[in-house]
């Protein structure tokens, strides 16, 4: 049996990162390198998120996608690391409370 935290780390967090990458690329016209810099990832990791080689196991409902879009826009405003972590944690909690992960 996997705990909720294990599922969140293994499946949901990568899916959130993938959704952020797609939103930043398609809606905000960021390059993969800019996305990588903002998310503190490698450009190769961003490429894998974009091509659905990572983070494709979870399909979020629209309300989660809306939260990710809001967070993505805030990430582009030079949030400090503490605010970035808090924002990511808020999305994870939102996903948990949505009942998507049991």
C-alpha positions as CSV (number, residue, x, y, z in Angstrom):
1,X,0.0,0.0,0.0
2,X,1.3,3.5,-0.9
3,X,0.6,6.4,1.4
4,X,-1.0,9.6,0.0
5,X,2.4,11.3,0.3
6,X,4.1,8.7,-1.9
7,X,1.4,9.0,-4.6
8,X,1.7,12.7,-4.5
9,X,5.5,12.7,-4.9
10,X,5.5,9.9,-7.5
11,X,2.6,10.9,-9.7
12,X,0.9,14.2,-8.8
13,X,4.0,16.4,-8.4
14,X,5.4,15.5,-11.8
15,X,1.9,16.0,-13.3
16,X,1.8,19.5,-11.7
17,X,5.2,20.4,-13.1
18,X,4.1,19.1,-16.5
19,X,1.0,21.2,-16.4
20,X,3.0,24.3,-15.3
21,X,5.5,23.8,-18.1
22,X,2.7,23.5,-20.7
23,X,0.9,26.6,-19.4
24,X,4.1,28.6,-19.3
25,X,5.0,27.5,-22.8
26,X,1.6,27.9,-24.5
27,X,0.0,30.8,-22.6
28,X,3.0,32.8,-21.6
29,X,5.4,32.0,-24.5
30,X,8.3,31.0,-22.3
31,X,11.1,29.0,-23.7
32,X,12.0,25.6,-22.2
33,X,15.1,27.1,-20.8
34,X,13.1,29.9,-19.1
35,X,10.7,27.4,-17.7
36,X,13.7,25.3,-16.4
37,X,15.2,28.3,-14.7
38,X,12.0,29.3,-13.0
39,X,11.2,25.7,-11.8
40,X,14.9,24.9,-11.0
41,X,14.9,22.0,-13.4
42,X,17.0,21.0,-16.3
43,X,15.9,21.9,-19.8
44,X,15.9,18.2,-20.5
45,X,13.4,17.6,-17.7
46,X,11.1,20.4,-19.0
47,X,11.3,18.8,-22.5
48,X,10.2,15.5,-21.0
49,X,7.3,17.2,-19.2
50,X,6.3,18.9,-22.4
51,X,6.4,15.7,-24.5
52,X,4.5,13.8,-21.8
53,X,7.4,11.4,-21.1
54,X,7.1,12.6,-17.4
55,X,4.0,13.6,-15.5
56,X,1.4,12.2,-17.9
57,X,-0.1,9.7,-15.5
58,X,-2.6,12.1,-13.9
59,X,-5.3,14.0,-15.9
60,X,-6.4,16.9,-13.8
61,X,-9.9,18.2,-13.7
62,X,-10.5,21.8,-14.9
63,X,-10.5,23.3,-11.4
64,X,-7.0,22.0,-10.7
65,X,-5.8,23.3,-14.1
66,X,-7.2,26.7,-13.2
67,X,-5.2,26.7,-10.0
68,X,-2.1,25.7,-11.9
69,X,-2.7,28.5,-14.5
70,X,-3.0,31.1,-11.6
71,X,0.2,29.8,-10.0
72,X,2.1,29.8,-13.3
73,X,1.3,33.4,-13.8
74,X,2.5,34.2,-10.3
75,X,5.7,32.3,-11.0
76,X,6.6,34.7,-13.8
77,X,6.6,37.7,-11.4
78,X,9.9,36.7,-9.7
79,X,8.5,35.0,-6.6
80,X,11.0,34.2,-4.0
81,X,11.7,30.5,-3.2
82,X,9.6,30.5,-0.1
83,X,6.5,31.7,-2.0
84,X,7.2,29.2,-4.8
85,X,7.3,26.4,-2.3
86,X,4.1,27.6,-0.6
87,X,2.4,27.9,-4.0
88,X,3.3,24.4,-5.0
89,X,2.2,23.1,-1.6
90,X,-1.1,24.9,-2.0
91,X,-1.7,23.1,-5.4
92,X,-0.8,19.8,-3.9
93,X,-3.3,20.4,-1.0
94,X,-5.9,21.5,-3.6
95,X,-5.4,18.2,-5.4
96,X,-5.6,16.2,-2.2
97,X,-8.9,17.9,-1.2
98,X,-10.4,17.5,-4.6
99,X,-10.5,13.8,-4.0
100,X,-8.4,13.0,-7.0
101,X,-5.9,11.1,-4.9
102,X,-7.0,8.5,-2.3
